[in-house]
Structures are given as C-alpha cells and as structure tokens.
Amino acid sequence: MQVAQTLLHNRSDFMQALEPLNAIAPQLLLLFGSGDWLQTVQPVLAERFPKAYRLGCSTAGEISGQGVTDGTCVVTAVHFDHTAVQSAHTHLEGMDDSFAAGQRLAQSLPAQGLRVVLVLGQGVNINGSALIGGLTAVLGPEVLMTGGLAGDGAQFRQTWVMDDSGVHAHHVACIGLYGSGVRVTHGSFGGWMPFGPVRKVTHCDRNVLFELDGEPALEVYKRYLGEHAKDLPAAGLLFPFSMLGRDQADVGLIRTILAVDETRGSLTLAGDIDPDGYLRLMHASTDALVDGAEEAAQAAKLVMENPGQGLALLVSCVGRKLVMGGRVEEEVEAVADVLGQTTVLTGFYSYGEISPLTGDVSCKLHNQTMTITHLMELDTDTNP
C-alpha cells in the first residue's frame, strides 16, 4: 500500500501540485475541500487518473498531514497492492429517502469479499441514522462502515459530494474495499460533558424532536442556552444532546442540531431519537476534546509486524472545531502522535460522523465526535 498527498492552496497552479500523485498509480483518490474546489479539481482528476475511483465532499475544514486548514483542497491518492476497489453512488431525493438511499448504495456494491465501506453523504437534508440503517439492512453487521456527512463551514446551507459521476448537491456515495489483504481498525470518542437535568422525550418523529417533558423542545432548549439562543441554529453546535436509554443510561451517542422550527417549536437533529429515551445537554472544553481525539486514536491504532505505509481517515465534527477555535490543530496533532509517521492523515470537519462505537462493529451516526479509520495492507499476496 502506498499513499501520496497534496494540499492545494491556489487554483492558479494546482495542476502542477497534482504531479507527485502520478508516481504511485493510484486506484483511489479522496478529496476534501469546498464545493468550488471540488468542481475545479474533479474533471482534472478524471482526465489524469481515469482508472482511479474518486470520492470526496465539501467540508467545514480540511485535515491533512499539514494539520487543519480552511479554503484548501486535500487530495490523497492510494495505491493498493492486494485490495480491490469498487464504488457506488445514488441520488438522495430528500430526508425521507435516506434509508432507501442506503439500501441502493449497498445493493450497488458486489457482496463477495467486501470488507470495508467508506461512505459520504450530503450534510443538510439527510437522516444519517436512516442512511446507515439502509446500508446495514443489505450488508449486514459484518461489513465495517465508516465515513461522514459533508460540511459547509458553519452555514448549514449547501453541501456537496464528489463521486465518479461528478460533484453533486444531493448524492450519497461510497467506496468498497475487498479482500483479506486490507487491515482496518476504528475509534471514536467525544470528550463532551453533560450539564443540566435529564429530560424525557415525550414527542418525536424519527430525527425531529417536538417535546421534552411535555414542553415544546425548542422552548426548553432556548431556556438552557440563554443568550446563546439568539444564534440558533449555529449555536446548537456548541450545545449538543447526549442520548440516554430508557433506563437513563448513556448509550454513547451525541446528537447535534441541524435546524429549528419556530412555528412548530421543534428541533431537527442529525440522526434518529429514541421515542422512549431521554436527552441531556452537553458542553465541552478544548482540553477534554483533545483528550477524546487521543483516546480515539489509541483505539484505532493498527499494530502490525513490519508495518508499511498506512492511511487514517479522520472525520471530526464542526462543533468541536468551533469550541477549540485556534487550538483545533491540537486534536489532529494528538492523533498524529499516536498513529506515527508512517500513517498519512486525511479527512474533514463534518456535519455527522459515521463509525461504530469504539470496541463495537455495529455502525452508528455520531455528532460532536472524532472518528478515525486506520487502514493498512498485509505485505502478502491475497485473492480479493
């Protein structure tokens, strides 16, 4: 396995910056940047690397071996020695189509030998939990799924997904990796802390929350946010919900706010809510978030004899970036220190993270979490 990466800053000379990627004859290209960058670079990559699959999305910040940047485009090329690659994409008709879109994606991937699916979706009109549910319904729990939902800075207006067919505002897309040569581990961790009382969900519809303890959810939420309520929905990134089970035990999932409806007094969350569960508000400090990223990296670190080059896909929530501000580099540095110099980092700040819980195999939608997928190959011939 070989990995090459370039970080594009200027549209005037970006074609020259792509030249080093030719050396490894990649089968896979991953792109993370603004919608404008994706539109600019995608046709060039299609022409220069016609045999390589392409997957990418718009972001709320780019992650590369050079740290965290904004307004750039990270292009990461991967050459596999013993792993086959396939791709799939589908149009997303709207939030209610999320489950069916996941099914369509999964049905488009050959099943035999499938080990890992990297999936990206548009970020503003999607139910990430339902998307994962559709994928899992077809693929089963044995196939590892990771990825994330595209970002648009902190605007929540327009996101983009890039696949082999181009750059689209209403697509979900994925890459499947095949064969026994690929080795993959994953980790996810938040670092957020609860505050305020536990609240019972008394009315919700999938990912739309109408009532907490019999009161309009938006009214309750504004009361706790105080002066921050004037900045909704963006302020919701700083105060997500922790999901609690029917016994009020923490289930390890966080939900962030995508939209508010003043007329209905409701909150639209990035994923499904347990109609019989409980919610509790969360907040965080930079130190706690950095510690969480390090813990995720420890869980995702692959330990192999004579390890070659590896790739780590980092998907972290835009809410974490807003909390950490100028110290956001620290969480990526913490991950790099754990995974070591032979691992190339790529990824983005997202509107939702897709990964199993640490130590589990069942895929979940996360918010406000650092998720890490660590890929390497065995140095041996295999039959994908």
C-alpha positions in Angstrom: 0.0 0.0 0.0 1.3 3.4 -1.0 -0.2 6.8 -0.1 0.6 10.2 -1.6 -1.0 13.5 -0.7 -1.0 17.1 -1.8 -2.7 20.2 -0.3 -4.0 22.6 -2.8 -4.0 26.3 -1.9 -4.2 28.2 -5.2 -6.4 27.5 -8.2 -3.8 29.2 -10.5 -1.1 26.5 -10.1 -2.9 23.5 -8.6 -2.3 21.3 -11.7 1.4 21.2 -11.0 0.8 20.3 -7.4 -1.0 17.1 -8.5 2.0 15.8 -10.4 3.5 13.8 -7.4 0.4 11.6 -7.3 1.3 10.0 -10.6 4.2 8.2 -9.1 2.1 5.7 -7.2 -0.5 4.9 -9.9 -3.5 5.3 -7.5 -6.7 3.2 -7.7 -8.4 5.6 -5.2 -8.5 9.4 -4.8 -10.0 11.1 -1.8 -10.8 14.8 -2.0 -11.9 17.1 0.8 -12.5 20.8 0.2 -15.1 23.5 -0.6 -17.7 22.9 -3.3 -15.8 25.3 -5.6 -12.6 23.3 -5.2 -14.3 20.0 -5.9 -15.9 21.4 -9.0 -12.5 22.7 -10.2 -10.4 19.6 -9.4 -12.7 16.8 -10.2 -12.6 17.0 -14.0 -8.8 17.3 -14.0 -8.5 14.1 -11.8 -11.0 12.3 -14.1 -8.7 13.1 -17.1 -5.4 12.4 -15.4 -6.4 9.3 -13.4 -9.1 7.6 -15.5 -8.6 4.3 -13.8 -8.9 5.7 -10.2 -12.1 5.8 -8.2 -12.9 9.2 -6.8 -14.7 10.0 -3.5 -14.9 13.3 -1.6 -17.1 16.0 -0.1 -17.3 19.6 0.9 -16.2 20.4 4.5 -16.2 22.6 7.5 -12.4 22.4 7.5 -9.8 20.1 5.9 -7.5 17.7 7.7 -4.2 16.6 6.2 -0.6 15.7 7.1 -0.1 19.5 7.4 -2.8 19.9 10.1 -6.2 21.7 9.8 -6.8 24.2 7.0 -9.8 26.2 5.6 -10.4 27.1 2.0 -8.0 24.4 0.7 -8.4 21.1 -1.0 -6.7 17.9 0.3 -6.1 15.3 -2.4 -5.0 11.9 -1.1 -4.0 9.1 -3.6 -3.9 5.5 -2.5 -2.3 2.5 -4.4 -3.3 -0.9 -3.0 -1.2 -3.9 -3.7 -3.6 -6.6 -2.5 -7.0 -4.9 -2.3 -9.7 -4.4 -4.9 -11.8 -1.2 -5.0 -15.4 -0.6 -6.2 -17.6 2.4 -6.0 -21.3 3.3 -5.8 -23.5 6.4 -5.7 -27.1 7.4 -5.7 -29.3 10.5 -5.8 -30.9 11.4 -2.4 -34.5 12.6 -3.0 -34.7 14.1 0.5 -34.5 13.3 4.1 -37.3 10.7 3.9 -35.3 8.9 1.2 -32.3 8.3 3.5 -33.0 4.7 4.4 -33.8 3.7 0.8 -30.7 5.5 -0.4 -28.6 3.4 1.9 -30.2 0.3 0.5 -29.5 1.4 -3.1 -25.9 2.1 -2.3 -25.3 -1.3 -0.6 -27.1 -3.1 -3.4 -24.8 -1.5 -6.0 -21.7 -2.9 -4.4 -20.6 -6.5 -5.1 -21.0 -8.5 -2.0 -18.3 -11.2 -2.3 -15.2 -10.3 -0.4 -16.4 -6.9 0.8 -14.5 -5.9 3.9 -14.9 -2.1 4.4 -17.2 0.6 3.1 -16.2 4.3 3.2 -19.4 6.4 2.8 -20.0 10.1 2.4 -23.3 11.9 2.2 -24.6 15.4 1.7 -25.0 17.1 5.1 -28.1 19.3 5.3 -31.1 17.3 4.2 -30.3 13.8 5.3 -31.1 11.5 8.2 -27.7 9.9 8.8 -29.1 7.2 11.1 -31.6 6.1 8.4 -28.8 6.1 5.8 -26.7 3.7 7.9 -29.8 1.6 8.6 -30.4 1.1 4.9 -26.8 0.1 4.3 -26.8 -2.3 7.3 -30.1 -3.8 6.2 -28.4 -5.0 3.0 -24.8 -5.5 4.0 -25.4 -6.9 7.5 -23.3 -6.1 10.6 -20.2 -7.9 9.5 -19.0 -5.2 7.0 -17.3 -2.3 8.6 -18.8 1.1 7.6 -17.2 4.5 8.3 -17.3 8.0 6.8 -19.3 11.1 7.4 -21.7 13.8 6.2 -20.4 16.8 4.1 -20.0 20.2 5.6 -20.4 23.8 4.6 -18.4 25.7 7.2 -20.8 26.6 9.9 -23.5 27.7 7.4 -25.6 24.6 7.0 -26.9 25.7 3.6 -25.3 23.8 0.8 -23.1 20.7 0.8 -21.5 18.7 -2.0 -20.5 15.1 -2.6 -18.0 14.1 -5.3 -18.0 10.6 -6.9 -17.1 9.1 -10.2 -20.0 10.9 -11.9 -19.1 14.4 -10.8 -19.9 16.8 -8.0 -23.5 16.8 -6.7 -25.5 18.6 -4.0 -27.9 15.6 -3.5 -25.8 12.5 -3.6 -24.6 9.8 -1.2 -21.6 7.8 -2.4 -19.3 5.1 -1.2 -16.1 3.1 -1.8 -16.0 -0.6 -1.1 -12.6 -2.3 -0.3 -12.3 -6.0 -1.0 -10.0 -8.9 0.0 -8.2 -10.3 3.0 -5.2 -8.1 2.5 -6.7 -5.0 3.9 -6.5 -4.4 7.6 -8.7 -1.8 9.3 -9.4 -0.6 12.8 -11.5 2.3 14.1 -12.0 4.5 17.1 -14.4 7.2 18.1 -14.6 9.4 21.2 -16.2 12.7 22.1 -14.9 14.4 25.3 -18.2 16.3 25.9 -19.6 16.7 29.4 -23.2 16.7 30.5 -24.9 19.5 32.3 -28.5 20.2 33.4 -31.2 17.7 34.2 -32.1 14.6 32.2 -35.2 15.3 30.0 -37.7 12.7 28.8 -38.5 12.6 25.1 -42.3 12.9 25.0 -42.8 13.6 21.3 -40.5 13.0 18.4 -40.7 11.7 14.8 -37.5 10.0 13.8 -35.0 12.8 13.9 -37.4 15.7 14.7 -37.8 16.5 18.4 -41.1 18.1 19.3 -41.3 17.8 23.1 -39.2 17.3 26.2 -41.0 16.6 29.5 -44.2 17.6 27.7 -42.9 21.1 26.8 -42.0 22.3 23.3 -38.4 21.2 22.7 -37.3 24.5 21.2 -38.6 26.4 24.2 -36.7 24.1 26.6 -33.6 24.3 24.6 -33.6 28.1 24.3 -34.2 28.4 28.1 -30.9 26.5 28.7 -28.9 28.3 26.1 -29.8 31.7 27.4 -28.1 34.5 25.4 -26.7 31.9 23.0 -30.2 31.1 21.8 -30.2 34.2 19.5 -27.5 32.5 17.4 -29.5 29.3 16.7 -29.2 27.0 14.8 -25.4 27.6 14.7 -25.2 27.8 18.5 -26.6 24.3 18.6 -23.1 23.1 17.6 -21.8 24.2 20.9 -24.6 22.5 23.0 -25.5 19.1 21.6 -27.6 16.4 23.3 -26.4 13.2 24.9 -28.7 10.3 24.1 -29.8 8.2 27.1 -31.6 4.9 27.1 -34.9 4.1 28.6 -33.1 3.4 31.9 -31.4 6.9 31.6 -28.0 5.2 31.0 -25.7 6.9 28.5 -25.7 5.0 25.1 -22.5 6.7 23.9 -24.2 8.7 21.1 -24.4 12.5 20.7 -26.9 14.4 18.6 -26.4 17.9 17.3 -29.0 20.4 16.0 -29.4 20.8 12.2 -32.4 23.2 12.2 -35.0 24.8 14.4 -38.7 25.3 13.5 -40.1 28.3 15.4 -43.7 27.6 14.3 -43.8 24.0 15.5 -41.4 24.6 18.4 -39.2 21.7 17.2 -35.6 20.8 16.7 -34.3 18.8 13.8 -31.3 16.6 14.9 -28.8 14.9 12.7 -30.0 11.4 13.5 -32.9 9.4 14.9 -34.0 9.8 18.5 -35.3 7.1 20.8 -39.0 8.0 21.3 -38.9 6.3 24.7 -35.5 7.6 25.7 -34.0 10.6 27.4 -31.8 13.5 26.4 -29.3 15.7 28.3 -27.4 18.8 27.2 -23.6 18.7 26.7 -20.8 21.2 26.7 -17.0 20.8 26.3 -13.6 22.3 26.9 -10.7 22.2 24.4 -8.6 20.0 26.7 -11.4 17.5 27.0 -11.9 17.3 23.3 -8.2 16.9 22.6 -8.1 14.1 25.1 -11.0 12.5 23.4 -9.3 12.6 20.0 -6.2 10.9 21.5 -8.4 8.2 23.0 -10.0 7.6 19.6 -6.5 7.3 18.0 -5.4 4.8 20.7 -8.4 2.7 19.8 -7.8 2.9 16.1 -4.1 2.3 16.1 -3.2 -0.8 14.0 -0.3 -2.8 15.4 1.4 -5.0 12.8 4.8 -6.5 12.4 6.9 -4.6 9.9 4.1 -2.1 9.2 4.2 -0.3 5.8 2.6 2.9 4.9 -0.9 3.4 6.3 -3.8 5.8 5.9 -6.0 7.3 8.6 -9.3 8.9 7.7 -10.2 11.5 10.4 -13.8 12.8 10.5 -14.4 15.3 13.3 -17.5 17.4 14.0 -17.6 21.1 13.1 -18.9 21.7 16.6 -15.6 20.6 18.0 -13.8 23.0 15.7 -15.9 25.9 16.9 -15.3 25.1 20.6 -11.5 24.7 20.1 -11.1 27.7 17.8 -7.4 28.5 17.3 -6.4 25.3 19.2 -8.2 22.9 16.8 -4.8 21.8 15.5 -4.2 20.1 18.8 -6.6 17.3 18.3 -5.1 16.4 14.9 -1.6 16.6 16.4 -2.7 14.2 19.2 -3.9 11.7 16.6 -0.7 12.0 14.6 1.5 11.4 17.6 -0.4 8.2 18.4 -0.5 6.8 14.8 3.1 7.6 13.9 5.0 8.9 10.9 4.2 6.0 8.6 0.5 6.9 8.6 -0.8 9.6 6.3 -3.7 11.6 7.8 -6.6 12.8 5.7 -10.2 13.9 6.5 -12.5 16.8 7.2 -14.7 18.6 9.7 -18.2 17.3 9.2 -22.0 17.6 9.9 -22.0 14.0 11.1 -19.6 11.1 11.7 -20.2 7.5 10.6 -18.4 4.8 12.6 -19.0 2.0 15.1 -18.6 2.8 18.7 -15.1 2.0 20.0 -14.9 -1.7 20.6 -18.0 -2.5 18.6 -18.7 -3.4 15.0 -22.3 -2.0 14.6 -22.1 1.3 12.7 -23.7 4.4 14.2 -24.2 8.1 13.3 -22.2 10.3 15.7 -22.2 14.0 16.2 -19.5 16.1 18.0 -17.1 13.2 17.9 -13.7 12.5 16.5 -13.8 9.2 14.4 -10.8 7.5 13.0 -10.5 4.8 10.4 -6.9 3.3 10.2 -6.1 1.3 7.0 -3.1 -0.8 6.2 -2.3 -3.8 4.0 -0.6 -7.1 4.8 2.6 -7.5 2.8 1.5 -10.7 1.2 -0.4 -11.8 -1.9 -4.1 -12.4 -1.4 -7.1 -13.1 -3.6 -9.6 -10.3 -3.3 
